[in-house]
Amino acid sequence: MILEVAILDVKKGEEKNFESAFSRAQIIISSMEGYISHQLKNCIEKPNRYILLVNWETIENHTIGFRESKQYQEWQKLLHHFYDPFPEVHHYTDISSR
Amino acid sequence: MILEVAILDVKKGEEKNFESAFSRAQIIISSMEGYISHQLKNCIEKPNRYILLVNWETIENHTIGFRESKQYQEWQKLLHHFYDPFPEVHHYTDISSR
C-alpha cells in the first residue's frame, strides 16, 4: 500500500469553493482502480492550506492509472485552478514494508 | 481529533540510524495523554524524506502536553539531530468537523 501526500495551498478567499469542488471531485478518485481510501484535512496554522492523503494499492495506480485517465481531466478541471503554487506530490511507503 | 503532520528530511546516510532511533522514540509518544495513533512512512521519490502522522485528541495534547513534558526532552535527544533542515510541523482538522 502506498500513501500519496499532497500539501495543497488554495488561493485565499477560495477555500469554500475549493471544498465544494473537492466534494464533487472525490467521487472521481474514489472510483479509480487501486484506490483504497482518502482524507482531505484543513490546516489550523494556515487556513488556506489542506492536506490530501490517498491510499493506493500501488504507486502506478496513481501515477499511470489515474493520471493518464479520462477521469483525471475532469479532476484537473475541478481542482487545479484553486492551487497557488501548484503542489508537489510525493508517495510514501511503510517503513516495515520496504 | 487533530492530525499532526511533519515532513522529516534526514541527513543523507543517516536513514537507518534514524529509523532505529525512531523505533525507540515511538514508545515515548505513544504513552502521552491524548495520543491516539501514529505512522512513520518513507518517501519513494526522496529516500531520506519521511512523513510522521500523529493523531491527537486535541492540539494542546501535542503543543502543550507533549512539547512541555520531560518525555519530550528524551524524544528530542533521540531524533532532532537527524533533521536537516529542522522540520515545520502543522496540525490539520477534518473539514467536516470545523
N, CA and C atoms of all chains as a GROMACS GRO file, in nm:
protein
  588
    1MET      N    1   0.084  -0.120   0.000
    1MET     CA    2   0.000   0.000   0.000
    1MET      C    3   0.087   0.125   0.000
    2ILE      N    4   0.046   0.224  -0.076
    2ILE     CA    5   0.123   0.346  -0.096
    2ILE      C    6   0.037   0.464  -0.051
    3LEU      N    7   0.099   0.558   0.021
    3LEU     CA    8   0.027   0.680   0.060
    3LEU      C    9   0.071   0.795  -0.028
    4GLU      N   10  -0.024   0.852  -0.102
    4GLU     CA   11   0.001   0.976  -0.178
    4GLU      C   12  -0.022   1.093  -0.083
    5VAL      N   13   0.072   1.187  -0.081
    5VAL     CA   14   0.059   1.304   0.007
    5VAL      C   15   0.072   1.431  -0.077
    6ALA      N   16  -0.029   1.517  -0.072
    6ALA     CA   17  -0.022   1.646  -0.140
    6ALA      C   18  -0.060   1.756  -0.041
    7ILE      N   19   0.030   1.853  -0.026
    7ILE     CA   20   0.000   1.972   0.055
    7ILE      C   21  -0.055   2.075  -0.043
    8LEU      N   22  -0.178   2.117  -0.021
    8LEU     CA   23  -0.250   2.200  -0.117
    8LEU      C   24  -0.269   2.340  -0.062
    9ASP      N   25  -0.202   2.439  -0.122
    9ASP     CA   26  -0.224   2.578  -0.084
    9ASP      C   27  -0.324   2.639  -0.180
   10VAL      N   28  -0.439   2.676  -0.126
   10VAL     CA   29  -0.551   2.724  -0.207
   10VAL      C   30  -0.549   2.879  -0.204
   11LYS      N   31  -0.581   2.939  -0.319
   11LYS     CA   32  -0.585   3.086  -0.326
   11LYS      C   33  -0.675   3.141  -0.215
   12LYS      N   34  -0.628   3.243  -0.145
   12LYS     CA   35  -0.706   3.295  -0.032
   12LYS      C   36  -0.842   3.347  -0.077
   13GLY      N   37  -0.942   3.316   0.002
   13GLY     CA   38  -1.079   3.355  -0.034
   13GLY      C   39  -1.152   3.247  -0.112
   14GLU      N   40  -1.077   3.148  -0.162
   14GLU     CA   41  -1.137   3.042  -0.244
   14GLU      C   42  -1.158   2.912  -0.165
   15GLU      N   43  -1.137   2.918  -0.033
   15GLU     CA   44  -1.141   2.795   0.047
   15GLU      C   45  -1.276   2.722   0.037
   16LYS      N   46  -1.384   2.797   0.050
   16LYS     CA   47  -1.516   2.732   0.048
   16LYS      C   48  -1.547   2.674  -0.090
   17ASN      N   49  -1.510   2.750  -0.195
   17ASN     CA   50  -1.531   2.698  -0.331
   17ASN      C   51  -1.448   2.573  -0.356
   18PHE      N   52  -1.326   2.573  -0.304
   18PHE     CA   53  -1.240   2.455  -0.318
   18PHE      C   54  -1.302   2.334  -0.248
   19GLU      N   55  -1.349   2.354  -0.126
   19GLU     CA   56  -1.408   2.242  -0.051
   19GLU      C   57  -1.531   2.186  -0.122
   20SER      N   58  -1.607   2.276  -0.180
   20SER     CA   59  -1.726   2.234  -0.251
   20SER      C   60  -1.688   2.158  -0.379
   21ALA      N   61  -1.588   2.208  -0.453
   21ALA     CA   62  -1.540   2.136  -0.573
   21ALA      C   63  -1.480   2.002  -0.534
   22PHE      N   64  -1.409   1.999  -0.422
   22PHE     CA   65  -1.347   1.872  -0.380
   22PHE      C   66  -1.454   1.769  -0.346
   23SER      N   67  -1.561   1.813  -0.288
   23SER     CA   68  -1.665   1.716  -0.251
   23SER      C   69  -1.722   1.648  -0.377
   24ARG      N   70  -1.718   1.718  -0.491
   24ARG     CA   71  -1.757   1.653  -0.616
   24ARG      C   72  -1.641   1.568  -0.670
   25ALA      N   73  -1.519   1.624  -0.664
   25ALA     CA   74  -1.403   1.555  -0.722
   25ALA      C   75  -1.374   1.423  -0.652
   26GLN      N   76  -1.405   1.413  -0.524
   26GLN     CA   77  -1.368   1.290  -0.453
   26GLN      C   78  -1.445   1.168  -0.505
   27ILE      N   79  -1.557   1.192  -0.568
   27ILE     CA   80  -1.632   1.081  -0.630
   27ILE      C   81  -1.549   1.021  -0.744
   28ILE      N   82  -1.476   1.109  -0.816
   28ILE     CA   83  -1.392   1.062  -0.928
   28ILE      C   84  -1.280   0.972  -0.876
   29ILE      N   85  -1.203   1.023  -0.780
   29ILE     CA   86  -1.085   0.947  -0.736
   29ILE      C   87  -1.127   0.815  -0.669
   30SER      N   88  -1.238   0.821  -0.597
   30SER     CA   89  -1.284   0.702  -0.524
   30SER      C   90  -1.323   0.588  -0.616
   31SER      N   91  -1.347   0.619  -0.743
   31SER     CA   92  -1.393   0.516  -0.837
   31SER      C   93  -1.277   0.454  -0.915
   32MET      N   94  -1.153   0.501  -0.892
   32MET     CA   95  -1.040   0.453  -0.973
   32MET      C   96  -0.989   0.317  -0.924
   33GLU      N   97  -0.933   0.242  -1.019
   33GLU     CA   98  -0.874   0.112  -0.984
   33GLU      C   99  -0.755   0.132  -0.890
   34GLY      N  100  -0.750   0.054  -0.784
   34GLY     CA  101  -0.638   0.061  -0.690
   34GLY      C  102  -0.656   0.163  -0.580
   35TYR      N  103  -0.762   0.245  -0.590
   35TYR     CA  104  -0.793   0.341  -0.482
   35TYR      C  105  -0.838   0.263  -0.358
   36ILE      N  106  -0.785   0.302  -0.243
   36ILE     CA  107  -0.828   0.238  -0.118
   36ILE      C  108  -0.909   0.334  -0.030
   37SER      N  109  -0.853   0.453  -0.003
   37SER     CA  110  -0.923   0.548   0.084
   37SER      C  111  -0.856   0.685   0.070
   38HIS      N  112  -0.924   0.789   0.114
   38HIS     CA  113  -0.861   0.922   0.112
   38HIS      C  114  -0.916   1.006   0.227
   39GLN      N  115  -0.836   1.109   0.259
   39GLN     CA  116  -0.878   1.209   0.358
   39GLN      C  117  -0.833   1.345   0.308
   40LEU      N  118  -0.918   1.444   0.322
   40LEU     CA  119  -0.880   1.584   0.300
   40LEU      C  120  -0.894   1.654   0.434
   41LYS      N  121  -0.786   1.721   0.477
   41LYS     CA  122  -0.791   1.789   0.606
   41LYS      C  123  -0.741   1.931   0.590
   42ASN      N  124  -0.783   2.018   0.681
   42ASN     CA  125  -0.756   2.161   0.674
   42ASN      C  126  -0.657   2.201   0.783
   43CYS      N  127  -0.560   2.285   0.745
   43CYS     CA  128  -0.451   2.322   0.836
   43CYS      C  129  -0.498   2.428   0.938
   44ILE      N  130  -0.466   2.406   1.064
   44ILE     CA  131  -0.506   2.500   1.168
   44ILE      C  132  -0.420   2.627   1.161
   45GLU      N  133  -0.289   2.612   1.138
   45GLU     CA  134  -0.199   2.727   1.137
   45GLU      C  135  -0.213   2.811   1.010
   46LYS      N  136  -0.250   2.748   0.898
   46LYS     CA  137  -0.263   2.819   0.769
   46LYS      C  138  -0.398   2.781   0.710
   47PRO      N  139  -0.502   2.861   0.733
   47PRO     CA  140  -0.638   2.818   0.696
   47PRO      C  141  -0.660   2.794   0.546
   48ASN      N  142  -0.572   2.846   0.459
   48ASN     CA  143  -0.589   2.816   0.316
   48ASN      C  144  -0.504   2.696   0.271
   49ARG      N  145  -0.449   2.623   0.369
   49ARG     CA  146  -0.371   2.502   0.337
   49ARG      C  147  -0.453   2.378   0.371
   50TYR      N  148  -0.441   2.278   0.284
   50TYR     CA  149  -0.506   2.149   0.304
   50TYR      C  150  -0.403   2.038   0.284
   51ILE      N  151  -0.432   1.922   0.340
   51ILE     CA  152  -0.351   1.804   0.306
   51ILE      C  153  -0.446   1.698   0.251
   52LEU      N  154  -0.403   1.642   0.136
   52LEU     CA  155  -0.477   1.531   0.077
   52LEU      C  156  -0.392   1.406   0.094
   53LEU      N  157  -0.450   1.306   0.158
   53LEU     CA  158  -0.384   1.177   0.180
   53LEU      C  159  -0.467   1.072   0.107
   54VAL      N  160  -0.404   1.001   0.015
   54VAL     CA  161  -0.476   0.896  -0.059
   54VAL      C  162  -0.399   0.766  -0.050
   55ASN      N  163  -0.464   0.663  -0.005
   55ASN     CA  164  -0.405   0.529  -0.005
   55ASN      C  165  -0.438   0.459  -0.137
   56TRP      N  166  -0.331   0.410  -0.202
   56TRP     CA  167  -0.344   0.334  -0.328
   56TRP      C  168  -0.282   0.197  -0.308
   57GLU      N  169  -0.329   0.101  -0.386
   57GLU     CA  170  -0.267  -0.033  -0.379
   57GLU      C  171  -0.123  -0.028  -0.427
   58THR      N  172  -0.098   0.040  -0.541
   58THR     CA  173   0.039   0.053  -0.594
   58THR      C  174   0.058   0.198  -0.637
   59ILE      N  175   0.185   0.240  -0.653
   59ILE     CA  176   0.213   0.376  -0.698
   59ILE      C  177   0.162   0.396  -0.841
   60GLU      N  178   0.168   0.290  -0.923
   60GLU     CA  179   0.123   0.303  -1.062
   60GLU      C  180  -0.028   0.324  -1.072
   61ASN      N  181  -0.104   0.275  -0.974
   61ASN     CA  182  -0.247   0.303  -0.974
   61ASN      C  183  -0.271   0.453  -0.975
   62HIS      N  184  -0.182   0.529  -0.910
   62HIS     CA  185  -0.195   0.674  -0.910
   62HIS      C  186  -0.127   0.738  -1.030
   63THR      N  187   0.004   0.706  -1.049
   63THR     CA  188   0.084   0.781  -1.147
   63THR      C  189   0.048   0.747  -1.291
   64ILE      N  190   0.000   0.626  -1.315
   64ILE     CA  191  -0.037   0.587  -1.452
   64ILE      C  192  -0.189   0.574  -1.460
   65GLY      N  193  -0.244   0.481  -1.379
   65GLY     CA  194  -0.388   0.452  -1.388
   65GLY      C  195  -0.474   0.576  -1.374
   66PHE      N  196  -0.446   0.657  -1.274
   66PHE     CA  197  -0.530   0.776  -1.253
   66PHE      C  198  -0.486   0.893  -1.342
   67ARG      N  199  -0.356   0.926  -1.337
   67ARG     CA  200  -0.312   1.048  -1.405
   67ARG      C  201  -0.324   1.040  -1.557
   68GLU      N  202  -0.327   0.920  -1.612
   68GLU     CA  203  -0.340   0.909  -1.758
   68GLU      C  204  -0.484   0.875  -1.799
   69SER      N  205  -0.577   0.888  -1.706
   69SER     CA  206  -0.716   0.852  -1.736
   69SER      C  207  -0.796   0.972  -1.785
   70LYS      N  208  -0.907   0.942  -1.849
   70LYS     CA  209  -1.003   1.046  -1.888
   70LYS      C  210  -1.057   1.116  -1.763
   71GLN      N  211  -1.079   1.037  -1.657
   71GLN     CA  212  -1.136   1.093  -1.534
   71GLN      C  213  -1.045   1.200  -1.473
   72TYR      N  214  -0.913   1.187  -1.496
   72TYR     CA  215  -0.818   1.284  -1.440
   72TYR      C  216  -0.838   1.423  -1.505
   73GLN      N  217  -0.879   1.424  -1.631
   73GLN     CA  218  -0.908   1.552  -1.699
   73GLN      C  219  -1.016   1.627  -1.622
   74GLU      N  220  -1.114   1.555  -1.578
   74GLU     CA  221  -1.227   1.613  -1.503
   74GLU      C  222  -1.180   1.661  -1.365
   75TRP      N  223  -1.101   1.578  -1.298
   75TRP     CA  224  -1.041   1.611  -1.166
   75TRP      C  225  -0.962   1.742  -1.176
   76GLN      N  226  -0.876   1.750  -1.276
   76GLN     CA  227  -0.794   1.869  -1.303
   76GLN      C  228  -0.881   1.992  -1.319
   77LYS      N  229  -0.985   1.977  -1.403
   77LYS     CA  230  -1.073   2.089  -1.434
   77LYS      C  231  -1.142   2.141  -1.308
   78LEU      N  232  -1.180   2.049  -1.221
   78LEU     CA  233  -1.248   2.088  -1.097
   78LEU      C  234  -1.153   2.155  -0.998
   79LEU      N  235  -1.028   2.109  -0.990
   79LEU     CA  236  -0.944   2.145  -0.875
   79LEU      C  237  -0.820   2.228  -0.905
   80HIS      N  238  -0.755   2.206  -1.018
   80HIS     CA  239  -0.619   2.262  -1.032
   80HIS      C  240  -0.615   2.414  -1.030
   81HIS      N  241  -0.723   2.480  -1.072
   81HIS     CA  242  -0.720   2.628  -1.075
   81HIS      C  243  -0.723   2.692  -0.936
   82PHE      N  244  -0.750   2.611  -0.833
   82PHE     CA  245  -0.751   2.666  -0.696
   82PHE      C  246  -0.611   2.678  -0.636
   83TYR      N  247  -0.513   2.608  -0.692
   83TYR     CA  248  -0.383   2.594  -0.624
   83TYR      C  249  -0.285   2.706  -0.659
   84ASP      N  250  -0.218   2.758  -0.558
   84ASP     CA  251  -0.111   2.855  -0.579
   84ASP      C  252  -0.016   2.847  -0.460
   85PRO      N  253   0.105   2.790  -0.475
   85PRO     CA  254   0.161   2.736  -0.600
   85PRO      C  255   0.101   2.600  -0.633
   86PHE      N  256   0.134   2.550  -0.752
   86PHE     CA  257   0.090   2.416  -0.787
   86PHE      C  258   0.163   2.315  -0.699
   87PRO      N  259   0.090   2.223  -0.638
   87PRO     CA  260   0.151   2.136  -0.535
   87PRO      C  261   0.248   2.032  -0.590
   88GLU      N  262   0.349   2.003  -0.508
   88GLU     CA  263   0.432   1.884  -0.528
   88GLU      C  264   0.358   1.767  -0.464
   89VAL      N  265   0.364   1.653  -0.527
   89VAL     CA  266   0.300   1.533  -0.472
   89VAL      C  267   0.409   1.427  -0.450
   90HIS      N  268   0.408   1.365  -0.334
   90HIS     CA  269   0.504   1.258  -0.306
   90HIS      C  270   0.429   1.132  -0.264
   91HIS      N  271   0.499   1.021  -0.273
   91HIS     CA  272   0.442   0.891  -0.236
   91HIS      C  273   0.526   0.831  -0.125
   92TYR      N  274   0.458   0.772  -0.030
   92TYR     CA  275   0.525   0.716   0.088
   92TYR      C  276   0.487   0.571   0.108
   93THR      N  277   0.582   0.497   0.159
   93THR     CA  278   0.561   0.355   0.184
   93THR      C  279   0.590   0.327   0.332
   94ASP      N  280   0.528   0.224   0.385
   94ASP     CA  281   0.555   0.187   0.524
   94ASP      C  282   0.701   0.149   0.539
   95ILE      N  283   0.760   0.188   0.650
   95ILE     CA  284   0.899   0.154   0.677
   95ILE      C  285   0.918   0.002   0.674
   96SER      N  286   0.827  -0.066   0.739
   96SER     CA  287   0.844  -0.209   0.756
   96SER      C  288   0.820  -0.287   0.628
   97SER      N  289   0.756  -0.224   0.529
   97SER     CA  290   0.725  -0.298   0.407
   97SER      C  291   0.822  -0.267   0.293
   98ARG      N  292   0.929  -0.189   0.322
   98ARG     CA  293   1.023  -0.157   0.214
   98ARG      C  294   1.105  -0.280   0.175
   99MET      N  295  -1.058   1.534   1.682
   99MET     CA  296  -0.928   1.471   1.656
   99MET      C  297  -0.845   1.559   1.565
  100ILE      N  298  -0.717   1.566   1.594
  100ILE     CA  299  -0.624   1.654   1.523
  100ILE      C  300  -0.513   1.567   1.464
  101LEU      N  301  -0.476   1.596   1.339
  101LEU     CA  302  -0.363   1.524   1.278
  101LEU      C  303  -0.241   1.615   1.277
  102GLU      N  304  -0.136   1.571   1.344
  102GLU     CA  305  -0.006   1.638   1.336
  102GLU      C  306   0.068   1.583   1.215
  103VAL      N  307   0.122   1.674   1.133
  103VAL     CA  308   0.195   1.632   1.013
  103VAL      C  309   0.335   1.693   1.016
  104ALA      N  310   0.438   1.610   1.009
  104ALA     CA  311   0.576   1.659   0.999
  104ALA      C  312   0.645   1.589   0.884
  105ILE      N  313   0.698   1.668   0.791
  105ILE     CA  314   0.780   1.614   0.682
  105ILE      C  315   0.924   1.621   0.732
  106LEU      N  316   0.989   1.507   0.741
  106LEU     CA  317   1.119   1.496   0.807
  106LEU      C  318   1.227   1.464   0.704
  107ASP      N  319   1.317   1.560   0.680
  107ASP     CA  320   1.431   1.535   0.591
  107ASP      C  321   1.550   1.498   0.679
  108VAL      N  322   1.595   1.375   0.660
  108VAL     CA  323   1.701   1.319   0.745
  108VAL      C  324   1.834   1.333   0.670
  109LYS      N  325   1.940   1.364   0.744
  109LYS     CA  326   2.074   1.376   0.683
  109LYS      C  327   2.105   1.249   0.604
  110LYS      N  328   2.154   1.267   0.482
  110LYS     CA  329   2.180   1.150   0.396
  110LYS      C  330   2.282   1.057   0.461
  111GLY      N  331   2.255   0.928   0.451
  111GLY     CA  332   2.342   0.829   0.513
  111GLY      C  333   2.298   0.792   0.655
  112GLU      N  334   2.208   0.873   0.711
  112GLU     CA  335   2.163   0.851   0.849
  112GLU      C  336   2.026   0.783   0.857
  113GLU      N  337   1.975   0.740   0.741
  113GLU     CA  338   1.838   0.688   0.737
  113GLU      C  339   1.818   0.569   0.831
  114LYS      N  340   1.909   0.474   0.826
  114LYS     CA  341   1.891   0.352   0.908
  114LYS      C  342   1.902   0.385   1.057
  115ASN      N  343   1.997   0.475   1.092
  115ASN     CA  344   2.011   0.516   1.232
  115ASN      C  345   1.885   0.590   1.279
  116PHE      N  346   1.830   0.673   1.190
  116PHE     CA  347   1.707   0.745   1.225
  116PHE      C  348   1.593   0.646   1.249
  117GLU      N  349   1.577   0.550   1.161
  117GLU     CA  350   1.466   0.453   1.176
  117GLU      C  351   1.481   0.374   1.307
  118SER      N  352   1.604   0.342   1.339
  118SER     CA  353   1.628   0.268   1.461
  118SER      C  354   1.599   0.355   1.585
  119ALA      N  355   1.642   0.482   1.581
  119ALA     CA  356   1.612   0.574   1.691
  119ALA      C  357   1.461   0.597   1.701
  120PHE      N  358   1.395   0.607   1.585
  120PHE     CA  359   1.250   0.630   1.589
  120PHE      C  360   1.177   0.512   1.650
  121SER      N  361   1.225   0.393   1.626
  121SER     CA  362   1.155   0.276   1.682
  121SER      C  363   1.160   0.279   1.836
  122ARG      N  364   1.265   0.343   1.892
  122ARG     CA  365   1.267   0.363   2.037
  122ARG      C  366   1.179   0.483   2.076
  123ALA      N  367   1.190   0.591   1.998
  123ALA     CA  368   1.118   0.715   2.032
  123ALA      C  369   0.967   0.697   2.028
  124GLN      N  370   0.919   0.607   1.942
  124GLN     CA  371   0.773   0.595   1.930
  124GLN      C  372   0.708   0.542   2.058
  125ILE      N  373   0.787   0.476   2.140
  125ILE     CA  374   0.735   0.430   2.269
  125ILE      C  375   0.702   0.552   2.357
  126ILE      N  376   0.784   0.656   2.346
  126ILE     CA  377   0.762   0.778   2.425
  126ILE      C  378   0.631   0.845   2.384
  127ILE      N  379   0.616   0.872   2.253
  127ILE     CA  380   0.497   0.948   2.209
  127ILE      C  381   0.370   0.868   2.234
  128SER      N  382   0.379   0.737   2.216
  128SER     CA  383   0.260   0.652   2.232
  128SER      C  384   0.206   0.652   2.374
  129SER      N  385   0.289   0.694   2.470
  129SER     CA  386   0.247   0.688   2.610
  129SER      C  387   0.189   0.821   2.657
  130MET      N  388   0.184   0.923   2.569
  130MET     CA  389   0.140   1.056   2.612
  130MET      C  390  -0.012   1.067   2.619
  131GLU      N  391  -0.058   1.154   2.708
  131GLU     CA  392  -0.202   1.177   2.719
  131GLU      C  393  -0.255   1.239   2.589
  132GLY      N  394  -0.366   1.188   2.541
  132GLY     CA  395  -0.428   1.242   2.420
  132GLY      C  396  -0.374   1.183   2.291
  133TYR      N  397  -0.268   1.101   2.300
  133TYR     CA  398  -0.216   1.032   2.181
  133TYR      C  399  -0.318   0.927   2.136
  134ILE      N  400  -0.343   0.922   2.006
  134ILE     CA  401  -0.436   0.820   1.953
  134ILE      C  402  -0.360   0.716   1.870
  135SER      N  403  -0.283   0.762   1.770
  135SER     CA  404  -0.212   0.668   1.682
  135SER      C  405  -0.107   0.746   1.604
  136HIS      N  406  -0.011   0.675   1.546
  136HIS     CA  407   0.087   0.741   1.461
  136HIS      C  408   0.133   0.648   1.350
  137GLN      N  409   0.189   0.709   1.246
  137GLN     CA  410   0.250   0.636   1.136
  137GLN      C  411   0.377   0.709   1.094
  138LEU      N  412   0.483   0.637   1.069
  138LEU     CA  413   0.602   0.694   1.006
  138LEU      C  414   0.618   0.625   0.872
  139LYS      N  415   0.628   0.704   0.766
  139LYS     CA  416   0.640   0.645   0.632
  139LYS      C  417   0.757   0.708   0.558
  140ASN      N  418   0.810   0.636   0.461
  140ASN     CA  419   0.930   0.676   0.389
  140ASN      C  420   0.895   0.715   0.246
  141CYS      N  421   0.954   0.825   0.199
  141CYS     CA  422   0.921   0.881   0.068
  141CYS      C  423   0.988   0.801  -0.044
  142ILE      N  424   0.912   0.767  -0.146
  142ILE     CA  425   0.966   0.691  -0.259
  142ILE      C  426   1.056   0.780  -0.345
  143GLU      N  427   1.013   0.904  -0.370
  143GLU     CA  428   1.089   0.995  -0.458
  143GLU      C  429   1.215   1.049  -0.391
  144LYS      N  430   1.214   1.065  -0.259
  144LYS     CA  431   1.329   1.120  -0.186
  144LYS      C  432   1.357   1.027  -0.069
  145PRO      N  433   1.448   0.931  -0.085
  145PRO     CA  434   1.464   0.825   0.016
  145PRO      C  435   1.506   0.874   0.155
  146ASN      N  436   1.558   0.997   0.166
  146ASN     CA  437   1.594   1.047   0.301
  146ASN      C  438   1.480   1.131   0.361
  147ARG      N  439   1.363   1.128   0.297
  147ARG     CA  440   1.247   1.201   0.350
  147ARG      C  441   1.149   1.103   0.413
  148TYR      N  442   1.090   1.147   0.524
  148TYR     CA  443   0.989   1.068   0.595
  148TYR      C  444   0.869   1.159   0.623
  149ILE      N  445   0.754   1.097   0.645
  149ILE     CA  446   0.639   1.173   0.695
  149ILE      C  447   0.595   1.108   0.826
  150LEU      N  448   0.577   1.194   0.926
  150LEU     CA  449   0.524   1.146   1.054
  150LEU      C  450   0.383   1.204   1.068
  151LEU      N  451   0.288   1.113   1.086
  151LEU     CA  452   0.148   1.150   1.104
  151LEU      C  453   0.107   1.102   1.243
  152VAL      N  454   0.062   1.195   1.326
  152VAL     CA  455   0.019   1.158   1.462
  152VAL      C  456  -0.122   1.209   1.485
  153ASN      N  457  -0.211   1.122   1.524
  153ASN     CA  458  -0.346   1.163   1.564
  153ASN      C  459  -0.348   1.189   1.715
  154TRP      N  460  -0.396   1.310   1.751
  154TRP     CA  461  -0.411   1.352   1.891
  154TRP      C  462  -0.558   1.385   1.917
  155GLU      N  463  -0.598   1.372   2.041
  155GLU     CA  464  -0.736   1.411   2.074
  155GLU      C  465  -0.756   1.562   2.055
  156THR      N  466  -0.661   1.643   2.105
  156THR     CA  467  -0.668   1.789   2.089
  156THR      C  468  -0.530   1.840   2.048
  157ILE      N  469  -0.524   1.960   1.992
  157ILE     CA  470  -0.395   2.019   1.953
  157ILE      C  471  -0.309   2.044   2.077
  158GLU      N  472  -0.372   2.079   2.189
  158GLU     CA  473  -0.295   2.106   2.311
  158GLU      C  474  -0.229   1.980   2.367
  159ASN      N  475  -0.288   1.864   2.341
  159ASN     CA  476  -0.221   1.740   2.382
  159ASN      C  477  -0.081   1.732   2.321
  160HIS      N  478  -0.066   1.785   2.199
  160HIS     CA  479   0.065   1.786   2.135
  160HIS      C  480   0.148   1.909   2.175
  161THR      N  481   0.088   2.029   2.156
  161THR     CA  482   0.169   2.153   2.167
  161THR      C  483   0.203   2.187   2.312
  162ILE      N  484   0.121   2.145   2.405
  162ILE     CA  485   0.149   2.173   2.547
  162ILE      C  486   0.185   2.043   2.618
  163GLY      N  487   0.088   1.949   2.618
  163GLY     CA  488   0.108   1.825   2.694
  163GLY      C  489   0.237   1.752   2.658
  164PHE      N  490   0.263   1.737   2.528
  164PHE     CA  491   0.383   1.663   2.487
  164PHE      C  492   0.507   1.754   2.487
  165ARG      N  493   0.495   1.869   2.418
  165ARG     CA  494   0.616   1.950   2.398
  165ARG      C  495   0.671   2.010   2.527
  166GLU      N  496   0.587   2.024   2.627
  166GLU     CA  497   0.636   2.079   2.754
  166GLU      C  498   0.664   1.971   2.858
  167SER      N  499   0.666   1.847   2.813
  167SER     CA  500   0.687   1.736   2.908
  167SER      C  501   0.836   1.700   2.921
  168LYS      N  502   0.865   1.629   3.028
  168LYS     CA  503   1.000   1.572   3.046
  168LYS      C  504   1.029   1.472   2.934
  169GLN      N  505   0.925   1.395   2.896
  169GLN     CA  506   0.944   1.293   2.794
  169GLN      C  507   0.989   1.353   2.660
  170TYR      N  508   0.948   1.479   2.634
  170TYR     CA  509   0.985   1.544   2.508
  170TYR      C  510   1.136   1.569   2.501
  171GLN      N  511   1.197   1.593   2.616
  171GLN     CA  512   1.344   1.610   2.620
  171GLN      C  513   1.412   1.485   2.565
  172GLU      N  514   1.359   1.371   2.602
  172GLU     CA  515   1.416   1.243   2.558
  172GLU      C  516   1.392   1.223   2.407
  173TRP      N  517   1.270   1.254   2.363
  173TRP     CA  518   1.232   1.247   2.220
  173TRP      C  519   1.329   1.332   2.137
  174GLN      N  520   1.348   1.455   2.180
  174GLN     CA  521   1.439   1.549   2.113
  174GLN      C  522   1.579   1.492   2.102
  175LYS      N  523   1.627   1.439   2.214
  175LYS     CA  524   1.763   1.387   2.220
  175LYS      C  525   1.781   1.271   2.122
  176LEU      N  526   1.677   1.188   2.111
  176LEU     CA  527   1.684   1.073   2.020
  176LEU      C  528   1.678   1.114   1.873
  177LEU      N  529   1.598   1.219   1.841
  177LEU     CA  530   1.562   1.240   1.700
  177LEU      C  531   1.611   1.369   1.637
  178HIS      N  532   1.615   1.479   1.713
  178HIS     CA  533   1.631   1.609   1.646
  178HIS      C  534   1.762   1.625   1.570
  179HIS      N  535   1.867   1.556   1.614
  179HIS     CA  536   1.997   1.572   1.546
  179HIS      C  537   2.000   1.509   1.407
  180PHE      N  538   1.897   1.430   1.372
  180PHE     CA  539   1.894   1.370   1.238
  180PHE      C  540   1.841   1.465   1.131
  181TYR      N  541   1.773   1.572   1.169
  181TYR     CA  542   1.697   1.652   1.072
  181TYR      C  543   1.781   1.764   1.012
  182ASP      N  544   1.767   1.780   0.881
  182ASP     CA  545   1.829   1.892   0.811
  182ASP      C  546   1.749   1.920   0.685
  183PRO      N  547   1.670   2.028   0.678
  183PRO     CA  548   1.654   2.130   0.781
  183PRO      C  549   1.565   2.082   0.895
  184PHE      N  550   1.556   2.163   1.000
  184PHE     CA  551   1.466   2.129   1.109
  184PHE      C  552   1.321   2.143   1.057
  185PRO      N  553   1.239   2.042   1.081
  185PRO     CA  554   1.106   2.041   1.016
  185PRO      C  555   1.006   2.142   1.073
  186GLU      N  556   0.920   2.189   0.983
  186GLU     CA  557   0.800   2.261   1.023
  186GLU      C  558   0.693   2.157   1.055
  187VAL      N  559   0.616   2.181   1.158
  187VAL     CA  560   0.508   2.089   1.194
  187VAL      C  561   0.376   2.164   1.185
  188HIS      N  562   0.277   2.103   1.121
  188HIS     CA  563   0.145   2.164   1.114
  188HIS      C  564   0.040   2.068   1.169
  189HIS      N  565  -0.074   2.125   1.203
  189HIS     CA  566  -0.186   2.046   1.256
  189HIS      C  567  -0.306   2.062   1.163
  190TYR      N  568  -0.375   1.953   1.142
  190TYR     CA  569  -0.488   1.952   1.049
  190TYR      C  570  -0.612   1.896   1.118
  191THR      N  571  -0.724   1.950   1.073
  191THR     CA  572  -0.852   1.907   1.129
  191THR      C  573  -0.942   1.860   1.014
  192ASP      N  574  -1.035   1.771   1.044
  192ASP     CA  575  -1.128   1.726   0.941
  192ASP      C  576  -1.210   1.844   0.891
  193ILE      N  577  -1.235   1.848   0.761
  193ILE     CA  578  -1.316   1.954   0.703
  193ILE      C  579  -1.452   1.957   0.770
  194SER      N  580  -1.511   1.841   0.784
  194SER     CA  581  -1.648   1.836   0.831
  194SER      C  582  -1.661   1.867   0.979
  195SER      N  583  -1.548   1.863   1.053
  195SER     CA  584  -1.559   1.886   1.197
  195SER      C  585  -1.518   2.029   1.235
  196ARG      N  586  -1.494   2.117   1.136
  196ARG     CA  587  -1.456   2.254   1.171
  196ARG      C  588  -1.574   2.332   1.226
   0.00000   0.00000   0.00000
